[in-house]
Amino acid sequence: MTEQTFSDPIAQGYYRQGESEISTTQSADDVLQKADAFARQDSRTNLMQAACYYLAAAHFLENRDPAKSAHSYHQAGRQLQQVDQFIHAARAFLQAGTWAEQAARAEVPGSTQQHLQHAAVRAYSRANHCFAEAGELDESESAYLKERDARVAWAKMQGKHPLALLAWKTTSRYGTSIPRWTAWILGTIGLFSLLYEIFFRIQWLQPMYNTNPSAWIPFWSGLYYAINVTSSLALVEYQPTHPIAQAIVMLNVIAGYLFLGIGIGFVGQFIKNR
């Protein structure tokens, strides 16, 4: 990471002071102890100095001790958030997540690795909220995506199989990509319409009892059937008679509800951002 720059000359001076002390001793321990002491104070000045010292130490520790660097970045973010420096706080949390993930990848599987990955999840989540608080919605969305990817990695480290998260990522980038969601809907409807056309031709779809169905129009009726089942409108005049056809219809209904849920998520994200 590049060195921190602050528009406030006093904050920049604190950061340079921390760097100077670290450069003299080639150790971040003393600076971190001073940062801890400043952080215990309530004044805005002390909190800002603590944040700058944490940042200087974190920058020094990046390639020396990624786990400790991540913790220092996280502490810096907390102090910066308290003094309403949301952009700087968000960037510190983002770095905390990045270095926590790097430290987790270098660890052997176990509780320490899981702890570091969970720290990355929390850091990205805080970055997301700080960017949103500052009105940086594109940056907020980027941090949100990093958080979700970190959650998937964390689940895998715990021996879990986050199929729902992976499906959400694949179909809509965790509810952030309308074009991808639309493409999946169109592809799903196209696939099921082809299957229904085949089922009709091999007589696995039959007219419903006590109805006088309209004639089956090649391909068009299959598309009509797929759209109705996907949207759960049930405006169909044919029913599946073979178990395989029935299973495909059930999968189609499940896919429809899945896409509906993602669509509701888009609305929720839009309302949140507004």
N, C-alpha and C positions, 0 to 999 in steps of 0.2 A: 504494500500500500504506500502511496505517496504521503508525505508529511502533512499534518493538519495545518490548515490556514483559517484564521478567524478575521472577520472584518473589524472586530473589536480589538484595538491595539493592546489593551490590558490583558485580554484573554490570550492573545498571541504571545505576549510577554511571559505569561505563566507557562505556556507550553514550551517556549524556548528555555526558560529556566529549568524546567524538568529535564529537557534534553541535555542541557549543560551538566546537570548533576549526574545524570546517567553516563555521559561521555567521560566524566572525570573518574568515576569508580568502575566503569564497565559492568555495572550491575544495576538492576532496577529495584532491588529490595528496599533501599532507603527511600526512594521516591514513592514506592507503593505504600510504605508505612506512613509517610507524610500525607499521602492522598487519603488514606484511611482516617487519619486524624482530622484533616480538613472536612471530610465527609460527615463527621460526627457533629460538626457545627451547623447552626441553622441559618447563618447569614448567606446571602446570595453570593457575596464575594468569596467566601470560603468554599462554597459548593462549586463555584466556577473554577477555582484554583485546583480543587480536588479532581474535577473532570479533566482538566488540562494535564495534570500529573499522571492520571490514569492513562490518558491517551499517549503521552510520551513513553510511558512504560510499555504499553501495549505494542506500540510501533517497534520499540527496541526488541521485544520478546517474540515477534512474529515467527521468525525462522529458528529461534533458539528454544522456545517452549510454547508451541501453539496453544496448548490447553490454558496455560497461564495468561497468554496474550488474549485469548477469548474472554476469560474472566475479567481481565482489566478493561477490555472494550465494553463489556456489559456493565461494569461499574461506572465507567465514564458516561455511558448512555443514560443510566439512572440519574446521575447528578445533572446532566444536561437537560433531561426531561423536567426535573424539578425547577430549573430556572427558565423554563419555557423556550429553550433552544432546540426546537423540535427537529429541524433539519439536521443539525449536528448530532442530536441524540439518535435519530433514525440511522444515520450513516455509521455511528459507533455500534449500534445494535446489529446492523448489517454485517460489519466486520466481525463482530462477536460470533455471529452465526457461521460465517465463512471459515474462521479459524477453529471453531469448535468442531465443525464437520471434518476439517482436515486432520485434527487431532484424533477424532473418532476413527477415521479410516486407517490411521497408523497404529491404533490399539489392537490388541488381540481380542477376539470375541469374548464378551463378558460384561459384568456390571459397569465397569469403568467406561467401556465403549458406549454402552447404552446411555449412561449418564451424560456423556459428552454430546451424543446425538440429540438427546432431549434438551440439553442446553441450547443447541442450535435451533431447535423448534421454537423455544421460548424467545430467543433473541430475534428470529425472523418475525415472529408475531408482534413483538414490540416495535420493530422497525416498520412494519405494516401500519400500525396504529399511529406512530409518530409522523410518518409521511402523510397519512390521511389528515391528521390534525393540522399539518402545515399546508394542506391543499395540494400536495404533490400526488395526484391520483395515479399517474402512470408509474411513479416510483413505488407507490403503495401496492399496486397490483403486482409489480415485479417481486416485491418482498413477500406478498401473499403466495405467489407461485413457489418461491423458494421454501416457504414454510410448509406447504403441502408436500413438496418433494422430500423435504426433510422428515416429515411424518411417515411417509412411505418407507424411507430407509430405516427409521427408528422401529417401525413395526416389524420389518424383516429381521432386524437385529434381535428382536424379542422372539423370533421364531414364528411370527404370525404371517398370515397371507392376506394382505390388504386388497382383496379383489375389488371391493366397492370403490376404494380410492383410485385404483388403477383404471377401472372402467370409467370413472368420472374424469380422470386425466385424459384418457384416450378419446372420449366422446366430446369433450368441451373444454379441455385445459382447466379443469376444476371450476367449471361454470363461468369462464371468462371469454370464451371464443364462440360467438354466435355463428360465424361461417363454418367452423368445424362441426358444431351441433347440427346445423342445417344440412351439411353434407352427409352426416351419419343418418339423419332422418330420411333424406331422399334415397340414399343407398339401401337402407333397410326396407323402405316401401318398394323399391325396385326389385330387391331380392324376393320378398314375400309375394309380390304380384306375379313373378315368374313361377314360383312354387305353386301358387293357386291355379295358374293356367295349366300347369302340368297335372295337378290333382283333378281338375275338372275333366281333362282329356282321358285320364285313366279311371274316371268315375269314382274318385275318392271324395268329390264334392257332389252332393245331390240336392235337388230342390227340397225346401222345407215342407213338411206335411201341411195340408190344408191351405196351401198358397198356390197362386198362379203366377210363378216367377216370370220376369221378363227374359227374353232370349239372351243366352250367354254370347257376348261379343268378344271374339278373340283378342286377348291382351288388354283391351279396355276394361272388360269385366273383372279381370284379375287385378288390375290397378285399383279399380273401384272397391273391390273386396278388401285389398290390403290397406287402403286408406281408412276404410270404415273400421276395420279391426284394430289398426294402430291407434286410431283416435277413440276407440271404444264407443262408437256411435251405435253399433249393432243394427245398422240399416242394411242388412243383407238378407237375401232370399234363398241362400244355399247353406247347407250345414256339412261339416266334415263327417264322414262315415267310417273312415279307416283310422286306426289308432295313431299311425304316423301323422296323418293329416291333422288329427285332433291335437297332437303334441306340438305341431308347428303353429297352429292357431294360438295355443297357450303361450308359446314363446313370443309370438307376435304381440299378444296382449301385454305381456311383461315388458317387452321392449317399449311399447307405447307408454306405459306408466313411467318407465325409466326416463324417457325423453320429456314427458310432462313434468316430472320432478326437477329435471335440469332446467327446464323453461321457467319454473317457479323460482328456482335459484337465481336465474338471470334477473328476474323482476326484483328479487330481494337485494341483489348487488346494486342494481340501478337506484333503488330507493335509498340504500345506504350511501352511495356516492353523491346523490343529490342532497 
